[in-house]
Amino acid sequence: MAGEEALAAGENGNRKLTAVLFMGGVYLAFDAMSTINSSPWTHETFGQDAKKAESAQWYVRQAIGTSLAFGAMSSYVGGTPWPFIGTGIANGYLFWLYRRAYNLAKQNGS
């Protein structure tokens, strides 16, 4: 039995598959951010320098854009919105987290 068939088996099979697709989108967002960008701690620690801060925010935008594009493609290919929804929610959190670090750096003069 293929993995997808195993997930679809049973009463709540479609819900199980939906959860996996949603979490795939979440994972995609976190993976893109960690691949393309530094940690929020790095942003907070070295963000006082205007050029470094702007460069770091450029990478945040790149990671979010890349993961949203792949999430959209996954949703299109799979015929379900759940990968894109997961990617969007995770990116909302990541944007807030990195923006918080950016603002703290400016506020604290790190």
VEXKOLTOR-960673 format. One record per residue (C-alpha): residue number from 1; residue in three letters; z, y, x. Coordinates in steps of 0.001 Angstrom, whole numbers, padded with zeros to 6 digits. Last residue first. Layout:
<atoms>
ATOM   pos   code        zz        yy        xx
ATOM   NUM    Ala         Z         Y         X
...
</atoms>
This chain:
<atoms>
ATOM   pos   code        zz        yy        xx
ATOM   110    Ser    019348    046361    022592
ATOM   109    Gly    019607    049862    021123
ATOM   108    Asn    021786    048592    018313
ATOM   107    Gln    019725    050043    015459
ATOM   106    Lys    016307    049357    016993
ATOM   105    Ala    017248    045818    017961
ATOM   104    Leu    018871    045255    014577
ATOM   103    Asn    015674    046363    012843
ATOM   102    Tyr    013508    043909    014797
ATOM   101    Ala    015981    041074    014238
ATOM   100    Arg    015999    041800    010493
ATOM    99    Arg    012192    041905    010529
ATOM    98    Tyr    012175    038483    012172
ATOM    97    Leu    014458    036982    009525
ATOM    96    Trp    012777    038704    006568
ATOM    95    Phe    009314    037586    007729
ATOM    94    Leu    010631    034068    008285
ATOM    93    Tyr    012093    033917    004775
ATOM    92    Gly    008888    035104    003153
ATOM    91    Asn    006928    032787    005414
ATOM    90    Ala    008931    029815    004119
ATOM    89    Ile    008183    030800    000518
ATOM    88    Gly    004476    031274    001212
ATOM    87    Thr    004083    028029    003144
ATOM    86    Gly    005790    026053    000402
ATOM    85    Ile    003591    027681   -002252
ATOM    84    Phe    000491    027028   -000168
ATOM    83    Pro    001342    023340    000243
ATOM    82    Trp    002191    023130   -003462
ATOM    81    Pro   -000974    024645   -004979
ATOM    80    Thr   -002708    021318   -005558
ATOM    79    Gly   -006322    020237   -005176
ATOM    78    Gly   -005625    018580   -001850
ATOM    77    Val   -008505    020280   -000053
ATOM    76    Tyr   -007766    023647   -001646
ATOM    75    Ser   -004017    023404   -001159
ATOM    74    Ser   -004476    022406    002461
ATOM    73    Met   -006897    025276    003011
ATOM    72    Ala   -004422    027713    001482
ATOM    71    Gly   -001608    026375    003667
ATOM    70    Phe   -003881    026642    006709
ATOM    69    Ala   -004611    030285    005925
ATOM    68    Leu   -000967    031019    005125
ATOM    67    Ser    000078    029392    008415
ATOM    66    Thr   -002344    031488    010430
ATOM    65    Gly   -001477    034732    008691
ATOM    64    Ile    002270    034211    009099
ATOM    63    Ala    001949    033281    012762
ATOM    62    Gln   -000380    036194    013504
ATOM    61    Arg    001847    038661    011656
ATOM    60    Val    004891    037529    013644
ATOM    59    Tyr    002808    037758    016824
ATOM    58    Trp    001959    041380    016049
ATOM    57    Gln    005671    041994    015402
ATOM    56    Ala    006434    040826    018949
ATOM    55    Ser    003811    043158    020392
ATOM    54    Glu    005253    046053    018417
ATOM    53    Ala    008736    045292    019729
ATOM    52    Lys    007513    044888    023295
ATOM    51    Lys    005712    048245    023170
ATOM    50    Ala    008691    050004    021569
ATOM    49    Asp    011273    048639    024032
ATOM    48    Gln    014384    048192    021923
ATOM    47    Gly    013185    044771    020762
ATOM    46    Phe    014423    042796    023769
ATOM    45    Thr    017597    041244    022345
ATOM    44    Glu    016747    041282    018642
ATOM    43    His    013249    039962    019151
ATOM    42    Thr    014529    037311    021558
ATOM    41    Trp    017195    036276    019041
ATOM    40    Pro    014502    036018    016365
ATOM    39    Ser    012852    033372    018557
ATOM    38    Ser    009522    033855    020281
ATOM    37    Asn    006199    033498    018519
ATOM    36    Ile    002988    031494    018295
ATOM    35    Thr    004309    027931    018358
ATOM    34    Ser    007670    028569    016667
ATOM    33    Met    006060    030638    013925
ATOM    32    Ala    003264    028128    013358
ATOM    31    Asp    005760    025259    013152
ATOM    30    Phe    007998    027115    010709
ATOM    29    Ala    005070    027928    008418
ATOM    28    Leu    003576    024424    008608
ATOM    27    Tyr    006962    022835    007937
ATOM    26    Val    007276    024802    004699
ATOM    25    Gly    003756    023778    003670
ATOM    24    Gly    004499    020131    004422
ATOM    23    Met    007734    020538    002458
ATOM    22    Phe    005715    021466   -000628
ATOM    21    Leu    003314    018550   -000112
ATOM    20    Val    006218    016117    000286
ATOM    19    Ala    007942    017498   -002815
ATOM    18    Thr    004721    017229   -004824
ATOM    17    Leu    004347    013608   -003726
ATOM    16    Lys    007833    012837   -004943
ATOM    15    Arg    007236    014677   -008202
ATOM    14    Asn    004017    012735   -008755
ATOM    13    Gly    005817    009439   -008244
ATOM    12    Asn    008681    010201   -010614
ATOM    11    Glu    008400    007054   -012756
ATOM    10    Gly    007234    004677   -010097
ATOM     9    Ala    004489    004500   -007557
ATOM     8    Ala    002937    007818   -006506
ATOM     7    Leu    004806    007880   -003196
ATOM     6    Ala    003754    004323   -002393
ATOM     5    Glu    000162    005120   -003322
ATOM     4    Glu    000218    008148   -000999
ATOM     3    Gly    001611    006065    001836
ATOM     2    Ala   -001020    003359    001435
ATOM     1    Met    000000    000000    000000
</atoms>
